Amino acid sequence: MLELVFILPLIGIIYLIILPRDNTVKLKKAALEWSLFTLTATILLWASFDGGGQFQAIKKFEWIPGLEPVFGPALFAVDGISIFFLILTALLTPICILISWNSIKFLIKEFLLCLLFMEFLLIGVFSVLDLVGFYILFEGILIPMFLIIGIWGSREEKVQASYYFFFYTFIGSVFMLLAIFTLYGQTGTTDYQALCCASKDAELQYWVFLGFFLSLAIKIPKIPFHIWLPQAHVEAPVAGSVILAGVLLKLGGYGFIRFSWPLLPEASEFFAPLIQTLSILAIIYGSLTTCRQVDLKRIIAYSSVAHMGLVTLGIFSHTIQGLVAAIFLMLAHGLVSSALFIAVTLLYERHHTRLVKYYRGMAITMPLYGILMLTLVLANASIPLSCNFIGEFISLLAAFEYSFIIGLLASLGMVLSAGYSIYLYNRICFGFPSRYLYFSRDINRREFYTLFPLVFLIFLLGVFPFIIIDVVQSSVIRVEPYA
């Protein structure tokens, strides 16, 4: 099944290349169909997963022919941690195609190819068990996202935002490459499973950890490496914002869980107080900064900084429940933030402004939109029965177990998130309809079908969190070196 998950996006890419450029409807339908095939394959892969903590569906790939004695074959496999990130990637790709159905007006074929190619690379990132392979796929994602922001962005600063995104993440990843070379120089391998068993000096672990940390912290992003995120979100088209918030930000947290704990346990424990401090700073500063934003996309972007602070707080809490909470919260944030970006883009497509001051009384003119927006805002504020509540609650339990002060400061994030989320909804949807807006058409069937799966999953996982937690916990116990 893992081979099928890899092959289907490639077949979709080849099929799109063959199709004529002028038949845009057929291009969109073909991209949507192949992305749905990939989603079906990932669900079948999950169905065949036995729930154990070991890697499954292992596939060997000779990715550098002739250099097998040096690098060896790259292994691809899934476990309880990576399987749900594969499903999240496969779920958001057809949603991106649907929500961009009418908003992308030019170079439609190239846009769809970028989406499918990025899906293929993300599947590789979440399943590769080789450090060099991870780095190549990790960096390869920059190219299609750079093009999506720079070409199909919505405003004049889109080129600047694309370069912000590219150079921030690329320069940070150079340190990861140096760290990989350092590990290879001492152990003689880049195979993940071999490195988990290899002995590594404590001092070497510190330097290697810093190399990984700089790259992954920029991707999350952690303060003070977050400057590129609001700019990229504001200028990106809706599909770029959804993929960026829903999946790409999770690469940092996934890298910490996959590589930092198993490969560098002593360094992870040594730097944990520093990262916990930066996480608290991200939660409080990100939430306070969100309160003063006037652009709809910037509000969601800065709230992502705060939520991802809770993720790293759980990862470096030295507890099993912290790691489980971090994975669950990343998946929950991928659903909620993606849906929120789609929701604010629906307003932008109708009224061509993202400034909050021009909106008021949308619940009167767009009642269906008002209901969906209220649901998403409450989920972003971690209301009970939503998946965000489960993730943040367990993260706070792990934080209090690590330190009472850390847990108390992290709790401010939930209070502040409720404040700016409800305040945002109040300004947009309540009150007398704005005099700046003459006509507000409610969401259509395509837009409803795009948002409904995300809203459904947000509350399904909030009511039945064991669907994910039972599978994740078995793999986390194997990853956690202090278990």
LOMIBA-646841 format. One record per residue (C-alpha): residue number from 1; x, y, z. Coordinates in steps of 0.05 Angstrom, whole numbers, plus 5000, padded with zeros to 4 digits. Layout:
REM LOMIBA-646841
i|east|north|up
NUM|X|Y|Z
...
//
This chain:
REM LOMIBA-646841
i|east|north|up
1|5000|5000|5000
2|5058|5048|5014
3|5082|5039|4942
4|5012|5055|4917
5|5010|5118|4960
6|5075|5140|4925
7|5055|5120|4855
8|4986|5152|4851
9|5010|5225|4856
10|5064|5210|4804
11|5012|5181|4757
12|4969|5243|4768
13|5028|5288|4752
14|5043|5250|4687
15|4970|5251|4668
16|4965|5326|4678
17|5027|5337|4636
18|4995|5299|4579
19|4929|5336|4582
20|4921|5398|4538
21|4929|5464|4572
22|4866|5497|4545
23|4817|5447|4576
24|4820|5476|4646
25|4758|5439|4672
26|4787|5372|4653
27|4853|5391|4686
28|4819|5408|4751
29|4776|5346|4751
30|4837|5302|4736
31|4878|5332|4792
32|4819|5325|4840
33|4808|5253|4821
34|4880|5232|4829
35|4886|5268|4895
36|4824|5231|4919
37|4855|5165|4896
38|4916|5181|4939
39|4871|5198|4998
40|4836|5131|4990
41|4903|5095|4987
42|4927|5128|5051
43|4863|5108|5087
44|4872|5036|5063
45|4944|5039|5087
46|4918|5060|5156
47|4866|5004|5154
48|4922|4953|5142
49|4962|4982|5199
50|4964|4933|5257
51|4971|4986|5311
52|5039|4963|5335
53|5096|5011|5351
54|5144|4983|5299
55|5155|5009|5228
56|5110|4976|5177
57|5104|4972|5101
58|5180|4979|5095
59|5204|4991|5024
60|5276|4996|5001
61|5297|5045|4947
62|5366|5053|4915
63|5363|5129|4909
64|5437|5140|4891
65|5457|5085|4842
66|5531|5068|4846
67|5541|5097|4916
68|5509|5041|4956
69|5573|5027|4996
70|5573|5099|5020
71|5500|5117|5030
72|5464|5051|5024
73|5390|5044|5004
74|5338|5092|5029
75|5283|5059|5069
76|5211|5082|5069
77|5162|5060|5123
78|5106|5085|5167
79|5090|5079|5241
80|5037|5107|5288
81|5069|5176|5284
82|5076|5185|5209
83|5013|5150|5185
84|4967|5206|5207
85|5011|5260|5176
86|5005|5222|5110
87|4929|5222|5117
88|4929|5296|5134
89|4971|5312|5072
90|4926|5269|5027
91|4864|5302|5057
92|4886|5374|5048
93|4908|5366|4976
94|4839|5354|4945
95|4811|5408|4991
96|4863|5457|4963
97|4842|5439|4892
98|4769|5449|4908
99|4777|5516|4943
100|4821|5541|4886
101|4772|5520|4833
102|4753|5590|4812
103|4806|5634|4846
104|4865|5612|4802
105|4858|5647|4736
106|4923|5634|4699
107|4975|5578|4692
108|4924|5530|4721
109|4961|5468|4696
110|5026|5490|4729
111|4989|5506|4794
112|4958|5437|4797
113|5025|5404|4782
114|5057|5442|4839
115|5003|5417|4887
116|5010|5344|4866
117|5086|5348|4866
118|5086|5378|4936
119|5039|5322|4959
120|5089|5271|4932
121|5147|5303|4968
122|5108|5308|5034
123|5091|5234|5030
124|5165|5220|5023
125|5185|5266|5081
126|5137|5231|5129
127|5159|5161|5109
128|5233|5163|5094
129|5281|5130|5144
130|5346|5161|5119
131|5374|5228|5141
132|5400|5248|5072
133|5335|5227|5039
134|5297|5267|5091
135|5339|5328|5078
136|5330|5324|5002
137|5255|5316|5007
138|5251|5368|5063
139|5286|5419|5019
140|5250|5399|4955
141|5184|5423|4985
142|5211|5494|4983
143|5209|5496|4907
144|5135|5485|4893
145|5115|5527|4954
146|5162|5583|4930
147|5127|5582|4862
148|5057|5580|4892
149|5070|5641|4935
150|5109|5680|4883
151|5066|5667|4822
152|4995|5657|4847
153|4998|5703|4908
154|4944|5754|4917
155|4981|5820|4926
156|5041|5859|4901
157|5088|5836|4958
158|5081|5763|4938
159|5151|5758|4907
160|5182|5788|4969
161|5143|5740|5013
162|5164|5680|4971
163|5237|5699|4979
164|5227|5709|5053
165|5199|5639|5058
166|5253|5608|5014
167|5315|5639|5044
168|5294|5634|5117
169|5280|5560|5111
170|5337|5545|5063
171|5391|5579|5104
172|5366|5545|5167
173|5368|5477|5133
174|5442|5485|5116
175|5456|5474|5190
176|5416|5410|5187
177|5459|5386|5129
178|5522|5401|5169
179|5493|5362|5227
180|5478|5303|5182
181|5549|5303|5155
182|5576|5306|5227
183|5534|5245|5246
184|5557|5208|5184
185|5630|5224|5200
186|5625|5191|5268
187|5578|5133|5254
188|5590|5119|5180
189|5516|5115|5163
190|5455|5159|5152
191|5405|5103|5162
192|5355|5123|5216
193|5348|5056|5250
194|5423|5045|5251
195|5435|5114|5281
196|5385|5100|5336
197|5429|5043|5360
198|5496|5077|5348
199|5534|5108|5406
200|5546|5183|5402
201|5589|5228|5445
202|5551|5277|5489
203|5589|5337|5463
204|5577|5316|5391
205|5503|5309|5407
206|5500|5381|5430
207|5527|5409|5364
208|5485|5362|5321
209|5423|5380|5361
210|5436|5455|5349
211|5441|5442|5274
212|5375|5405|5273
213|5343|5456|5320
214|5358|5517|5277
215|5327|5484|5216
216|5266|5455|5250
217|5253|5517|5294
218|5249|5560|5231
219|5200|5512|5200
220|5153|5509|5261
221|5167|5571|5268
222|5192|5589|5337
223|5204|5659|5361
224|5250|5694|5340
225|5250|5655|5274
226|5177|5670|5257
227|5185|5733|5215
228|5173|5698|5149
229|5108|5665|5169
230|5057|5723|5171
231|5085|5752|5107
232|5081|5685|5070
233|5010|5672|5095
234|4984|5740|5076
235|5012|5738|5005
236|4999|5664|4990
237|4936|5640|4954
238|4887|5601|4996
239|4917|5534|4975
240|4987|5557|4995
241|4962|5580|5063
242|4925|5515|5075
243|4985|5471|5058
244|5033|5518|5095
245|4992|5519|5160
246|4964|5449|5154
247|5026|5409|5137
248|5091|5448|5127
249|5091|5477|5198
250|5085|5406|5224
251|5151|5386|5193
252|5188|5421|5249
253|5150|5384|5304
254|5154|5318|5266
255|5230|5327|5259
256|5238|5339|5334
257|5199|5277|5351
258|5230|5233|5297
259|5303|5254|5303
260|5318|5295|5365
261|5293|5246|5418
262|5315|5179|5389
263|5382|5202|5360
264|5403|5256|5409
265|5372|5241|5477
266|5425|5274|5521
267|5425|5338|5480
268|5349|5340|5479
269|5348|5336|5555
270|5403|5388|5561
271|5369|5440|5516
272|5298|5425|5541
273|5296|5485|5590
274|5317|5533|5535
275|5264|5506|5487
276|5211|5507|5541
277|5227|5580|5553
278|5222|5596|5479
279|5156|5557|5476
280|5126|5599|5533
281|5150|5662|5497
282|5117|5638|5433
283|5051|5623|5469
284|5046|5690|5505
285|5078|5736|5454
286|5043|5702|5395
287|4975|5708|5430
288|4985|5781|5449
289|5010|5798|5379
290|4948|5763|5350
291|4903|5809|5391
292|4930|5872|5357
293|4927|5848|5284
294|4878|5879|5235
295|4889|5831|5177
296|4848|5767|5178
297|4904|5723|5153
298|4955|5753|5200
299|4909|5738|5259
300|4908|5664|5241
301|4983|5664|5225
302|5003|5692|5292
303|4955|5646|5328
304|4992|5588|5294
305|5056|5612|5326
306|5022|5608|5394
307|4992|5539|5382
308|5058|5510|5356
309|5090|5536|5420
310|5046|5487|5458
311|5070|5432|5411
312|5143|5441|5428
313|5123|5449|5501
314|5094|5379|5499
315|5152|5349|5460
316|5206|5373|5509
317|5166|5358|5573
318|5202|5291|5581
319|5137|5253|5585
320|5100|5203|5541
321|5035|5243|5547
322|5072|5305|5524
323|5094|5271|5459
324|5024|5243|5447
325|4994|5312|5460
326|5043|5345|5412
327|5025|5297|5355
328|4951|5303|5369
329|4955|5379|5373
330|4993|5383|5308
331|4939|5343|5273
332|4884|5385|5306
333|4919|5450|5286
334|4926|5424|5215
335|4850|5417|5211
336|4829|5480|5248
337|4879|5529|5219
338|4867|5503|5148
339|4792|5512|5156
340|4802|5582|5184
341|4845|5603|5126
342|4792|5577|5078
343|4738|5615|5117
344|4773|5682|5115
345|4790|5672|5041
346|4716|5664|5026
347|4706|5734|5052
348|4765|5761|5013
349|4740|5730|4947
350|4673|5766|4957
351|4696|5834|4982
352|4771|5837|4963
353|4795|5861|5031
354|4822|5825|5092
355|4819|5884|5139
356|4774|5869|5198
357|4746|5939|5204
358|4707|5933|5138
359|4668|5872|5162
360|4608|5871|5208
361|4542|5835|5212
362|4562|5776|5168
363|4517|5729|5208
364|4457|5768|5181
365|4477|5769|5107
366|4514|5702|5108
367|4480|5658|5161
368|4509|5592|5139
369|4578|5622|5137
370|4566|5652|5206
371|4550|5583|5235
372|4612|5550|5205
373|4657|5609|5226
374|4630|5605|5297
375|4645|5531|5299
376|4717|5542|5275
377|4729|5600|5322
378|4706|5560|5382
379|4750|5501|5360
380|4809|5549|5354
381|4794|5571|5426
382|4797|5497|5447
383|4725|5489|5467
384|4709|5420|5497
385|4689|5366|5446
386|4738|5396|5395
387|4804|5362|5377
388|4843|5425|5398
389|4816|5417|5469
390|4843|5347|5474
391|4912|5366|5448
392|4919|5429|5490
393|4892|5397|5553
394|4941|5339|5551
395|4998|5388|5533
396|4982|5429|5595
397|4981|5366|5638
398|5050|5349|5613
399|5073|5421|5624
400|5048|5421|5696
401|5083|5354|5707
402|5148|5384|5681
403|5142|5449|5720
404|5085|5485|5756
405|5110|5553|5732
406|5115|5529|5659
407|5045|5499|5663
408|5017|5563|5694
409|5047|5608|5640
410|5025|5561|5585
411|4954|5563|5611
412|4952|5637|5593
413|4954|5616|5521
414|4885|5583|5526
415|4856|5645|5559
416|4886|5692|5507
417|4865|5647|5449
418|4793|5648|5474
419|4798|5724|5478
420|4823|5738|5408
421|4781|5684|5376
422|4715|5707|5405
423|4734|5780|5394
424|4748|5766|5321
425|4681|5731|5311
426|4645|5788|5346
427|4676|5840|5301
428|4662|5802|5236
429|4594|5769|5246
430|4555|5809|5298
431|4527|5879|5296
432|4491|5918|5242
433|4515|5900|5171
434|4574|5942|5149
435|4561|6002|5104
436|4624|5984|5064
437|4594|5919|5038
438|4536|5923|4990
439|4521|5849|4978
440|4546|5786|5013
441|4530|5721|4979
442|4528|5661|5026
443|4574|5602|5014
444|4557|5557|4956
445|4556|5481|4952
446|4629|5473|4931
447|4653|5517|4988
448|4609|5479|5038
449|4636|5412|5015
450|4706|5439|5024
451|4695|5461|5096
452|4649|5406|5120
453|4700|5349|5122
454|4747|5391|5164
455|4692|5412|5212
456|4667|5341|5217
457|4737|5314|5233
458|4750|5370|5284
459|4692|5346|5327
460|4697|5272|5310
461|4769|5270|5338
462|4747|5313|5397
463|4693|5263|5416
464|4733|5200|5398
465|4807|5219|5408
466|4827|5146|5419
467|4823|5137|5343
468|4890|5172|5340
469|4917|5167|5411
470|4916|5090|5415
471|4957|5084|5351
472|5005|5142|5367
473|5019|5120|5438
474|5049|5053|5417
475|5099|5087|5371
476|5115|5143|5420
477|5134|5093|5474
478|5186|5065|5427
479|5212|5135|5409
480|5216|5163|5480
481|5286|5147|5508
482|5265|5158|5580
483|5205|5110|5579
//
